[in-house]
Each structure stands twice: as C-alpha cells, then as structure tokens.
Amino acid sequence: MLARLDAATRDSHAELDAYWLDLMAQGVTADRYREQLMRVYGFEAPLESALAYTPNFVVADRRDLTRSGLIVQDLIALGMRPATASRLPQCRKIEPFRDANEALGWWYVSERQSQLYNGIKRHLVSRLPELAHACTFLASYDGVAAARWQQLGVVLDAQAWKHGHEPFVAAARTAFACARRWFSGTEPVVARGA
C-alpha cells in the first residue's frame, strides 16, 4: 500500500519535501528553521486533533499523535514565548475525518516527511551547533523512523484488504493538496483561540 500511495502521489512529493530540504542549504539560519517549525506546527497540530477524534482510528502508540508538543518545545528553546506559541496559526481546512481510512491517507502524508528528519537534524546541528537543544521534534524519529513507516504500511495493507486502495489514495491526494496550500502560504489560517 505504501508503494501504491507513493506512486499515486509522486507528483506532490518534491514540492513538500523542498520545504524541509531547504534546511539542508549551505546558508541555513536559525530563523529559517524557526519558520519551518512554525509552518509544520500549523499543519501538524490540527491534523493530530483530527486524528484523535476520528471514529475507530487506533494507533499502537498514542504518542505518535502528539508530535506538535515537541515542535512547541523546540520553538520555546529557540526563544519563542509560550504565550506566542499558544497563538500560532493553524490550517483551518483540517477537520475530523469521516473514518479511519481517510485518517490513514492523511497520516501517510504527515509520516512520509519523517524519512527526512534524521538527515536534516544532522545537517542543522553540524552547521548551527546552537540548534542542538531545539531539535526535539526531529530527534523523536531517531532510530524509529523506518520502523514507524513500516508499521504504517502494515496498517494500510490490512485496511486495503478490506476496503481497497481507492479511499487511501483519495485521502492522501486531498492531504497533499491541503499541505501544498498551507506550506506555500495560500491556505487561510486562524490563530488558536480566535
């Protein structure tokens, strides 16, 4: 199922990967990293909420659905005040999903990026050692990214036997489209608490 989703959404991969891979540039700055974390938080926080409220969506470890808190920890380590972090903009287009199949398609899009995190963390810390204390989110995948990716594949395969691949492909395409709009800055945002 992962291979099928990869093939069906390949045209969306490069654009989203580029936002992370920009951090691999020679002249990367702490400000650029902070901007990326804020952008990722704005997508991940509402996605986590939507996943948590999806009927019959079960994950082996609930911590897999609480990564946005790690992003906030990193932002605070970079000097953001907690009150500011509590008002970070979020993508308004992410709402609770109808079922676990739709949720899995969206989770695929989020988890796909995790395959880049270890290399990005190494690069950031080698270029800007002062960022080592602000890589909690990226470090949460150290040594487990491949296993988590494989676990997602097992769950998708099991669900595909019951429901076919179409619901997952459709959900992943919708998630990629939403993520493209969010990361490019064309998606409407709302500050938390507004």
FENBEL-V139075 format. One record per residue. N is the residue number from 1. RES is the residue in three letters. PSI is psi in degrees with one decimal (999 if undefined). Layout:
n	res	psi
N	RES	PSI
N	RES	PSI
This chain:
n	res	psi
1	MET	-38.7
2	LEU	-42.2
3	ALA	-39.0
4	ARG	-43.4
5	LEU	-41.3
6	ASP	-46.7
7	ALA	-41.7
8	ALA	-21.6
9	THR	10.8
10	ARG	-36.8
11	ASP	-13.4
12	SER	-13.0
13	HIS	-49.8
14	ALA	-42.2
15	GLU	-45.9
16	LEU	-39.8
17	ASP	-33.8
18	ALA	-33.2
19	TYR	-37.8
20	TRP	-43.3
21	LEU	-21.4
22	ASP	-26.2
23	LEU	-8.9
24	MET	1.6
25	ALA	153.9
26	GLN	-43.7
27	GLY	31.5
28	VAL	144.5
29	THR	162.6
30	ALA	-35.7
31	ASP	-41.2
32	ARG	-41.2
33	TYR	-44.3
34	ARG	-43.8
35	GLU	-42.2
36	GLN	-42.8
37	LEU	-42.0
38	MET	-40.4
39	ARG	-44.3
40	VAL	-41.5
41	TYR	-43.0
42	GLY	-21.2
43	PHE	-44.3
44	GLU	-40.3
45	ALA	-50.3
46	PRO	-29.0
47	LEU	-44.6
48	GLU	-43.0
49	SER	-44.8
50	ALA	-40.8
51	LEU	-41.6
52	ALA	-29.7
53	TYR	10.0
54	THR	127.1
55	PRO	136.3
56	ASN	21.3
57	PHE	110.0
58	VAL	133.1
59	VAL	154.2
60	ALA	-36.0
61	ASP	113.8
62	ARG	-21.1
63	ARG	-22.2
64	ASP	-19.6
65	LEU	11.6
66	THR	43.4
67	ARG	-21.2
68	SER	-30.4
69	GLY	-34.4
70	LEU	-35.7
71	ILE	-43.3
72	VAL	-41.4
73	GLN	-43.8
74	ASP	-40.6
75	LEU	-39.9
76	ILE	-39.5
77	ALA	-26.7
78	LEU	3.3
79	GLY	-0.2
80	MET	138.5
81	ARG	143.7
82	PRO	-38.8
83	ALA	-36.4
84	THR	-42.6
85	ALA	-34.2
86	SER	-12.5
87	ARG	17.1
88	LEU	140.8
89	PRO	148.7
90	GLN	153.0
91	CYS	122.9
92	ARG	-13.4
93	LYS	-9.2
94	ILE	117.7
95	GLU	165.4
96	PRO	142.6
97	PHE	153.5
98	ARG	-38.2
99	ASP	175.9
100	ALA	-31.3
101	ASN	-45.6
102	GLU	-42.4
103	ALA	-41.8
104	LEU	-37.6
105	GLY	-41.0
106	TRP	-39.3
107	TRP	-36.2
108	TYR	-45.8
109	VAL	-43.6
110	SER	-46.8
111	GLU	-28.5
112	ARG	-38.2
113	GLN	-27.1
114	SER	-20.1
115	GLN	-15.5
116	LEU	-18.2
117	TYR	-41.5
118	ASN	-46.3
119	GLY	-38.7
120	ILE	-43.5
121	LYS	-47.0
122	ARG	-45.0
123	HIS	-47.5
124	LEU	-47.6
125	VAL	-33.2
126	SER	-34.4
127	ARG	-37.6
128	LEU	78.7
129	PRO	-26.1
130	GLU	-11.7
131	LEU	-6.0
132	ALA	-34.3
133	HIS	-4.6
134	ALA	34.5
135	CYS	30.7
136	THR	-43.8
137	PHE	-50.6
138	LEU	-39.7
139	ALA	-19.1
140	SER	-11.8
141	TYR	-2.1
142	ASP	122.2
143	GLY	-2.6
144	VAL	-7.3
145	ALA	-47.3
146	ALA	-41.8
147	ALA	-40.7
148	ARG	-38.9
149	TRP	-44.0
150	GLN	-40.5
151	GLN	-42.8
152	LEU	-41.0
153	GLY	-40.9
154	VAL	-44.9
155	VAL	-45.2
156	LEU	-43.2
157	ASP	-44.8
158	ALA	-42.1
159	GLN	-34.5
160	ALA	-31.3
161	TRP	-34.1
162	LYS	-36.0
163	HIS	-0.6
164	GLY	176.9
165	HIS	-17.0
166	GLU	-44.5
167	PRO	-34.7
168	PHE	-41.5
169	VAL	-45.2
170	ALA	-44.4
171	ALA	-42.1
172	ALA	-40.7
173	ARG	-41.6
174	THR	-42.4
175	ALA	-42.3
176	PHE	-42.6
177	ALA	-43.2
178	CYS	-45.0
179	ALA	-40.5
180	ARG	-45.4
181	ARG	-41.9
182	TRP	-50.4
183	PHE	-24.4
184	SER	-10.5
185	GLY	10.6
186	THR	-4.2
187	GLU	135.1
188	PRO	145.9
189	VAL	161.2
190	VAL	135.8
191	ALA	141.6
192	ARG	141.0
193	GLY	-4.3
194	ALA	999
